[in-house]
Amino acid sequence: MKKYLIRSTAFAAVTFGLLSCFGGDKAPKEELPIMAWYSIPSDETTVERYQELKDCGFNINFTHMYGMGELKKELDVAAEVGIKVMAMANDLYTKTDSAVNVIKDHPALYGYFLRDEPLPPAFADLAAWAQRIKEADDTHAIYLNLFPSYVDSAALGCTYREYVRRFIEEVKLPMVSFDNYPVTNEGVRQLWYENLMIIAEESEKAGLPFWAFAMSVPHWNYPVPTLASLRMQMYTNLAYGAQGLQYFTYWTPGPEPFNYRDAPITLDGKRSEQYYKVQEVNRELQARAFVFVGSKVVSLAHTGETVPPGCPALEQLPSHVKSLSTSPEGAVVSLLEKGEWNYLVVVSRSLDTPITLNVGFDRKAWMIDREGNAIKVAKGENSFTLEEGDAAIFKFRK
């Protein structure tokens, strides 16, 4: 059995969509949407600030803008540095037709934000608003973000799955987004995995992509993010089929009422240590984007001594995987397919200790490293050491 250590390494390139070696072939350039929530304040709308955002690995900006003048300035500056904007302004609701017509042809426009975490009684109004936007602009995305599953069902007025299904059927947006911040001071919320499964299943039934989050600002019961916690959140999102990624937050909100502090950009506008962690994770995500963009989840299960509630245990091996086991701490095991390739994605569920992954294939296989290169895996059984929260990615033909 050949043994490998997958190390956490920073690398210098800031280019997105890096080309990857496929045994002599090269993967096409593809890019994951990565959006910064609560981003650059309106009074900091400068080329330098937006370039700093881009250098951190973000390609979509979401700032709470309220006036059309602020929004137009944001779009102009974003276009200058080559990133997109999720648009927000009061006039997009009160004067939808005229406001949309002002910005719909702007090269930096990504889409339109409606609101955050709506309850079902708001769905009818949101659907009507979305329809007004569609009538004025049927090209760009329309977006809102749903509650996590740990919200009381009494507040939702239905089960969480019904909540997600009703949103999809009633509001009729082109995407599904939800937030669930699983890493707390007490550990990882195990119901996060079931939440992801519900979102993934309901999105797939509707033929819609879904987007998910990582927490990047310590506050309240959420600790300072680590490379391990950021990786675990983002790679698990992708293993479940996410097609867009988001961070809450990029800029530090005011401290009240949850003691927000030290997001990638601090309240006084300086880079914190989180900036460089997020930058490193975003670089490797984009280097491996070709694995995930447009991929379909074929199978998904969990290993380990215990399996998260509501999730399937790994009982049947994915296609062309002849053996697979991990340390008792466990991992997510996802098989993705895209074109002629299968991708096996294994994400550690442990933030406390490295885990061992033993895996063998019945055909030629490669491991995708952090730079997106494909490294041939030895025949027979292979043993890998995954650092805390880390992911191992393999590719092989169907």
ChimeraX attribute file (.defattr): number of C-alpha atoms within 10 A of each C-alpha:
attribute: neighborCount
match mode: 1-to-1
recipient: residues
	/A:1	12
	/A:2	12
	/A:3	14
	/A:4	14
	/A:5	11
	/A:6	15
	/A:7	12
	/A:8	14
	/A:9	9
	/A:10	15
	/A:11	11
	/A:12	7
	/A:13	12
	/A:14	18
	/A:15	12
	/A:16	21
	/A:17	21
	/A:18	24
	/A:19	21
	/A:20	22
	/A:21	15
	/A:22	16
	/A:23	11
	/A:24	8
	/A:25	10
	/A:26	13
	/A:27	18
	/A:28	12
	/A:29	15
	/A:30	19
	/A:31	20
	/A:32	23
	/A:33	17
	/A:34	22
	/A:35	25
	/A:36	27
	/A:37	20
	/A:38	17
	/A:39	24
	/A:40	24
	/A:41	18
	/A:42	16
	/A:43	7
	/A:44	13
	/A:45	19
	/A:46	17
	/A:47	16
	/A:48	12
	/A:49	17
	/A:50	25
	/A:51	18
	/A:52	16
	/A:53	26
	/A:54	20
	/A:55	17
	/A:56	22
	/A:57	26
	/A:58	27
	/A:59	23
	/A:60	26
	/A:61	29
	/A:62	24
	/A:63	23
	/A:64	19
	/A:65	18
	/A:66	15
	/A:67	14
	/A:68	18
	/A:69	10
	/A:70	17
	/A:71	22
	/A:72	19
	/A:73	14
	/A:74	29
	/A:75	23
	/A:76	19
	/A:77	21
	/A:78	27
	/A:79	18
	/A:80	15
	/A:81	18
	/A:82	15
	/A:83	21
	/A:84	24
	/A:85	26
	/A:86	25
	/A:87	28
	/A:88	22
	/A:89	22
	/A:90	14
	/A:91	15
	/A:92	23
	/A:93	17
	/A:94	11
	/A:95	11
	/A:96	18
	/A:97	17
	/A:98	12
	/A:99	18
	/A:100	21
	/A:101	14
	/A:102	11
	/A:103	17
	/A:104	19
	/A:105	12
	/A:106	15
	/A:107	16
	/A:108	25
	/A:109	24
	/A:110	22
	/A:111	19
	/A:112	22
	/A:113	20
	/A:114	22
	/A:115	12
	/A:116	14
	/A:117	15
	/A:118	16
	/A:119	14
	/A:120	19
	/A:121	10
	/A:122	12
	/A:123	18
	/A:124	13
	/A:125	11
	/A:126	22
	/A:127	18
	/A:128	14
	/A:129	17
	/A:130	23
	/A:131	17
	/A:132	18
	/A:133	24
	/A:134	17
	/A:135	12
	/A:136	16
	/A:137	18
	/A:138	12
	/A:139	13
	/A:140	16
	/A:141	18
	/A:142	23
	/A:143	19
	/A:144	18
	/A:145	18
	/A:146	19
	/A:147	18
	/A:148	21
	/A:149	23
	/A:150	12
	/A:151	12
	/A:152	12
	/A:153	13
	/A:154	8
	/A:155	10
	/A:156	17
	/A:157	13
	/A:158	14
	/A:159	15
	/A:160	20
	/A:161	15
	/A:162	16
	/A:163	18
	/A:164	23
	/A:165	18
	/A:166	15
	/A:167	22
	/A:168	19
	/A:169	12
	/A:170	14
	/A:171	20
	/A:172	18
	/A:173	19
	/A:174	15
	/A:175	20
	/A:176	26
	/A:177	24
	/A:178	21
	/A:179	23
	/A:180	22
	/A:181	17
	/A:182	21
	/A:183	23
	/A:184	17
	/A:185	11
	/A:186	9
	/A:187	13
	/A:188	15
	/A:189	14
	/A:190	16
	/A:191	18
	/A:192	22
	/A:193	22
	/A:194	16
	/A:195	20
	/A:196	24
	/A:197	18
	/A:198	19
	/A:199	28
	/A:200	21
	/A:201	15
	/A:202	18
	/A:203	21
	/A:204	15
	/A:205	9
	/A:206	15
	/A:207	11
	/A:208	15
	/A:209	18
	/A:210	24
	/A:211	23
	/A:212	26
	/A:213	26
	/A:214	24
	/A:215	26
	/A:216	30
	/A:217	26
	/A:218	21
	/A:219	19
	/A:220	14
	/A:221	12
	/A:222	19
	/A:223	17
	/A:224	19
	/A:225	22
	/A:226	17
	/A:227	18
	/A:228	20
	/A:229	23
	/A:230	23
	/A:231	26
	/A:232	25
	/A:233	25
	/A:234	26
	/A:235	26
	/A:236	27
	/A:237	24
	/A:238	27
	/A:239	28
	/A:240	27
	/A:241	31
	/A:242	29
	/A:243	22
	/A:244	23
	/A:245	25
	/A:246	25
	/A:247	24
	/A:248	21
	/A:249	24
	/A:250	30
	/A:251	28
	/A:252	25
	/A:253	21
	/A:254	12
	/A:255	12
	/A:256	10
	/A:257	9
	/A:258	13
	/A:259	13
	/A:260	19
	/A:261	21
	/A:262	26
	/A:263	28
	/A:264	28
	/A:265	24
	/A:266	21
	/A:267	17
	/A:268	9
	/A:269	14
	/A:270	14
	/A:271	16
	/A:272	15
	/A:273	16
	/A:274	22
	/A:275	23
	/A:276	17
	/A:277	20
	/A:278	24
	/A:279	20
	/A:280	22
	/A:281	21
	/A:282	24
	/A:283	26
	/A:284	24
	/A:285	27
	/A:286	28
	/A:287	28
	/A:288	28
	/A:289	26
	/A:290	22
	/A:291	26
	/A:292	26
	/A:293	19
	/A:294	18
	/A:295	21
	/A:296	19
	/A:297	21
	/A:298	15
	/A:299	18
	/A:300	23
	/A:301	20
	/A:302	24
	/A:303	24
	/A:304	18
	/A:305	11
	/A:306	11
	/A:307	19
	/A:308	19
	/A:309	11
	/A:310	14
	/A:311	18
	/A:312	13
	/A:313	17
	/A:314	19
	/A:315	9
	/A:316	10
	/A:317	16
	/A:318	21
	/A:319	14
	/A:320	17
	/A:321	17
	/A:322	14
	/A:323	16
	/A:324	18
	/A:325	18
	/A:326	22
	/A:327	17
	/A:328	13
	/A:329	19
	/A:330	23
	/A:331	28
	/A:332	26
	/A:333	27
	/A:334	24
	/A:335	26
	/A:336	25
	/A:337	22
	/A:338	17
	/A:339	10
	/A:340	8
	/A:341	14
	/A:342	24
	/A:343	27
	/A:344	24
	/A:345	26
	/A:346	27
	/A:347	29
	/A:348	32
	/A:349	27
	/A:350	23
	/A:351	20
	/A:352	12
	/A:353	13
	/A:354	17
	/A:355	23
	/A:356	22
	/A:357	22
	/A:358	18
	/A:359	17
	/A:360	20
	/A:361	21
	/A:362	13
	/A:363	13
	/A:364	13
	/A:365	22
	/A:366	19
	/A:367	19
	/A:368	24
	/A:369	19
	/A:370	23
	/A:371	20
	/A:372	24
	/A:373	20
	/A:374	22
	/A:375	16
	/A:376	15
	/A:377	19
	/A:378	15
	/A:379	14
	/A:380	14
	/A:381	16
	/A:382	18
	/A:383	18
	/A:384	17
	/A:385	19
	/A:386	24
	/A:387	22
	/A:388	22
	/A:389	26
	/A:390	29
	/A:391	25
	/A:392	21
	/A:393	22
	/A:394	21
	/A:395	24
	/A:396	19
	/A:397	15
	/A:398	13
